[in-house]
Amino acid sequence: MLSVALICLLIAVNTLAHVLPLLLVALTKALLPSERLRLASNPLLTGIAESWIGVNNRLWDRFIGTRLSVDEGAALEADGHYLVLANHQSWVDILVLQKVFNRRIPLLRFFLKRQLFWVPLLGLAWWALDFPFMGRYTPRQIARRPELAGRDIQATRRACAKFRAIPVAIMNFVEGTRLTPAKHARQGSPYRHLLKPKSGGVAFVLDAMGEGLHAILDVTIAYPGGAPSMLDLLANRVPEVRVQVRRRPIPEAMLRGDYANDRRFRARFQQWMNELWREKDDDLARLLR
């Protein structure tokens, strides 16, 4: 456990060393008088974030013996505009994605639960980098307070308005939660290795970004030894992670429609997502062999 404590200490030092200048730049950005000047500060903020991830990746290489196998049939662009869709089994997924993509595509930006804003240091860093925070209200909450119904959609539109002006990789864990056997059984999922996809978030991003997105990066993450915890990774109990990256075109028909109010469009969109998820399930089965 000594090595785990050392890695955690080094990650904490790295985080502190990068978050403090990030917040200083973010505060300066907030005080700038024009949108043009604020946009000019984005590359510096992104560079600090990518440096933080880069140091974490070097710590992985130095202290973690996990073998990362990547099947990458996609040409990646550091200045591209991507929607990144991935399956979700573990918090380790995020470290894997950062290891695979850092400085090879734009900084991954996640839609985060609003409660994560209060994570020490990181919450403010995510805010400074324009990560959108979502309420993710339950039907019961919306029934009690109907005005909550459109808040997440509006938050998505505000975030995407900022993202249209910069190279971006918008990250979406389409299942909406981490896969567990209990969740899989409770859903009655038709997929062997996946939960059902939640199409609404993808639809709202495509609607808000329109032709501002150039492609989908379809990422499949497989853990042959079973989904690990973060401690498993840090303690070198994860022998291998396998990742497949597919670049997919965005069907033009999926960019033009009202997911919330057009029942036919919603059915077509869900059918498209279900087919993509069926292919991902087959890919995952192959990666796990």
KANORBEL-V882805 format. One record per residue. N is the residue number from 1. RES is the residue in one small letter. PSI is psi in whole degrees, -180 to 180 (none if undefined). Layout:
n=N res=RES psi=PSI
n=N res=RES psi=PSI
//
This chain:
n=1 res=m psi=-14
n=2 res=l psi=-41
n=3 res=s psi=-36
n=4 res=v psi=-44
n=5 res=a psi=-39
n=6 res=l psi=-45
n=7 res=i psi=-44
n=8 res=c psi=-41
n=9 res=l psi=-44
n=10 res=l psi=-39
n=11 res=i psi=-41
n=12 res=a psi=-43
n=13 res=v psi=-44
n=14 res=n psi=-43
n=15 res=t psi=-47
n=16 res=l psi=-42
n=17 res=a psi=-26
n=18 res=h psi=-34
n=19 res=v psi=-39
n=20 res=l psi=-49
n=21 res=p psi=-32
n=22 res=l psi=-45
n=23 res=l psi=-34
n=24 res=l psi=-45
n=25 res=v psi=-40
n=26 res=a psi=-40
n=27 res=l psi=-43
n=28 res=t psi=-42
n=29 res=k psi=-43
n=30 res=a psi=-26
n=31 res=l psi=-8
n=32 res=l psi=144
n=33 res=p psi=-18
n=34 res=s psi=153
n=35 res=e psi=-34
n=36 res=r psi=-44
n=37 res=l psi=-37
n=38 res=r psi=-41
n=39 res=l psi=-34
n=40 res=a psi=-22
n=41 res=s psi=-12
n=42 res=n psi=-43
n=43 res=p psi=-34
n=44 res=l psi=-44
n=45 res=l psi=-45
n=46 res=t psi=-40
n=47 res=g psi=-39
n=48 res=i psi=-44
n=49 res=a psi=-43
n=50 res=e psi=-32
n=51 res=s psi=-43
n=52 res=w psi=-47
n=53 res=i psi=-40
n=54 res=g psi=-42
n=55 res=v psi=-42
n=56 res=n psi=-40
n=57 res=n psi=-37
n=58 res=r psi=-35
n=59 res=l psi=-40
n=60 res=w psi=-50
n=61 res=d psi=-35
n=62 res=r psi=-39
n=63 res=f psi=-18
n=64 res=i psi=126
n=65 res=g psi=6
n=66 res=t psi=130
n=67 res=r psi=127
n=68 res=l psi=112
n=69 res=s psi=121
n=70 res=v psi=122
n=71 res=d psi=104
n=72 res=e psi=95
n=73 res=g psi=23
n=74 res=a psi=137
n=75 res=a psi=125
n=76 res=l psi=147
n=77 res=e psi=128
n=78 res=a psi=-21
n=79 res=d psi=26
n=80 res=g psi=180
n=81 res=h psi=101
n=82 res=y psi=150
n=83 res=l psi=120
n=84 res=v psi=120
n=85 res=l psi=130
n=86 res=a psi=154
n=87 res=n psi=162
n=88 res=h psi=117
n=89 res=q psi=-23
n=90 res=s psi=157
n=91 res=w psi=-22
n=92 res=v psi=-26
n=93 res=d psi=-41
n=94 res=i psi=-43
n=95 res=l psi=-38
n=96 res=v psi=-47
n=97 res=l psi=-42
n=98 res=q psi=-36
n=99 res=k psi=-41
n=100 res=v psi=-39
n=101 res=f psi=-11
n=102 res=n psi=128
n=103 res=r psi=6
n=104 res=r psi=-26
n=105 res=i psi=170
n=106 res=p psi=160
n=107 res=l psi=128
n=108 res=l psi=128
n=109 res=r psi=125
n=110 res=f psi=150
n=111 res=f psi=121
n=112 res=l psi=149
n=113 res=k psi=141
n=114 res=r psi=-31
n=115 res=q psi=-25
n=116 res=l psi=-12
n=117 res=f psi=-28
n=118 res=w psi=3
n=119 res=v psi=126
n=120 res=p psi=132
n=121 res=l psi=-54
n=122 res=l psi=-37
n=123 res=g psi=-45
n=124 res=l psi=-36
n=125 res=a psi=-44
n=126 res=w psi=-40
n=127 res=w psi=-45
n=128 res=a psi=-30
n=129 res=l psi=9
n=130 res=d psi=29
n=131 res=f psi=129
n=132 res=p psi=135
n=133 res=f psi=130
n=134 res=m psi=145
n=135 res=g psi=-34
n=136 res=r psi=61
n=137 res=y psi=144
n=138 res=t psi=159
n=139 res=p psi=-35
n=140 res=r psi=-43
n=141 res=q psi=-41
n=142 res=i psi=-36
n=143 res=a psi=-38
n=144 res=r psi=-35
n=145 res=r psi=85
n=146 res=p psi=-24
n=147 res=e psi=-14
n=148 res=l psi=-17
n=149 res=a psi=-40
n=150 res=g psi=5
n=151 res=r psi=-43
n=152 res=d psi=-34
n=153 res=i psi=-43
n=154 res=q psi=-38
n=155 res=a psi=-39
n=156 res=t psi=-44
n=157 res=r psi=-40
n=158 res=r psi=-43
n=159 res=a psi=-45
n=160 res=c psi=-30
n=161 res=a psi=-38
n=162 res=k psi=-40
n=163 res=f psi=-25
n=164 res=r psi=-23
n=165 res=a psi=-4
n=166 res=i psi=157
n=167 res=p psi=138
n=168 res=v psi=150
n=169 res=a psi=101
n=170 res=i psi=120
n=171 res=m psi=134
n=172 res=n psi=118
n=173 res=f psi=100
n=174 res=v psi=-27
n=175 res=e psi=-20
n=176 res=g psi=-9
n=177 res=t psi=165
n=178 res=r psi=140
n=179 res=l psi=131
n=180 res=t psi=157
n=181 res=p psi=-38
n=182 res=a psi=-44
n=183 res=k psi=-39
n=184 res=h psi=-45
n=185 res=a psi=-41
n=186 res=r psi=-36
n=187 res=q psi=-25
n=188 res=g psi=43
n=189 res=s psi=135
n=190 res=p psi=-4
n=191 res=y psi=148
n=192 res=r psi=-38
n=193 res=h psi=11
n=194 res=l psi=155
n=195 res=l psi=167
n=196 res=k psi=141
n=197 res=p psi=142
n=198 res=k psi=110
n=199 res=s psi=-22
n=200 res=g psi=-46
n=201 res=g psi=-41
n=202 res=v psi=-43
n=203 res=a psi=-42
n=204 res=f psi=-36
n=205 res=v psi=-46
n=206 res=l psi=-38
n=207 res=d psi=-43
n=208 res=a psi=-36
n=209 res=m psi=-30
n=210 res=g psi=-132
n=211 res=e psi=6
n=212 res=g psi=-14
n=213 res=l psi=136
n=214 res=h psi=-27
n=215 res=a psi=164
n=216 res=i psi=134
n=217 res=l psi=109
n=218 res=d psi=109
n=219 res=v psi=127
n=220 res=t psi=123
n=221 res=i psi=128
n=222 res=a psi=136
n=223 res=y psi=98
n=224 res=p psi=-27
n=225 res=g psi=8
n=226 res=g psi=155
n=227 res=a psi=124
n=228 res=p psi=161
n=229 res=s psi=169
n=230 res=m psi=-37
n=231 res=l psi=-39
n=232 res=d psi=-44
n=233 res=l psi=-49
n=234 res=l psi=-28
n=235 res=a psi=12
n=236 res=n psi=41
n=237 res=r psi=15
n=238 res=v psi=99
n=239 res=p psi=-35
n=240 res=e psi=144
n=241 res=v psi=134
n=242 res=r psi=134
n=243 res=v psi=135
n=244 res=q psi=135
n=245 res=v psi=121
n=246 res=r psi=135
n=247 res=r psi=124
n=248 res=r psi=141
n=249 res=p psi=154
n=250 res=i psi=116
n=251 res=p psi=131
n=252 res=e psi=-33
n=253 res=a psi=-24
n=254 res=m psi=-8
n=255 res=l psi=-12
n=256 res=r psi=95
n=257 res=g psi=164
n=258 res=d psi=95
n=259 res=y psi=-38
n=260 res=a psi=-34
n=261 res=n psi=-13
n=262 res=d psi=104
n=263 res=r psi=-40
n=264 res=r psi=-44
n=265 res=f psi=-42
n=266 res=r psi=-41
n=267 res=a psi=-42
n=268 res=r psi=-41
n=269 res=f psi=-44
n=270 res=q psi=-37
n=271 res=q psi=-42
n=272 res=w psi=-46
n=273 res=m psi=-40
n=274 res=n psi=-38
n=275 res=e psi=-42
n=276 res=l psi=-40
n=277 res=w psi=-32
n=278 res=r psi=-42
n=279 res=e psi=-39
n=280 res=k psi=-38
n=281 res=d psi=-42
n=282 res=d psi=-42
n=283 res=d psi=-42
n=284 res=l psi=-40
n=285 res=a psi=-40
n=286 res=r psi=-42
n=287 res=l psi=-27
n=288 res=l psi=-8
n=289 res=r psi=none
//
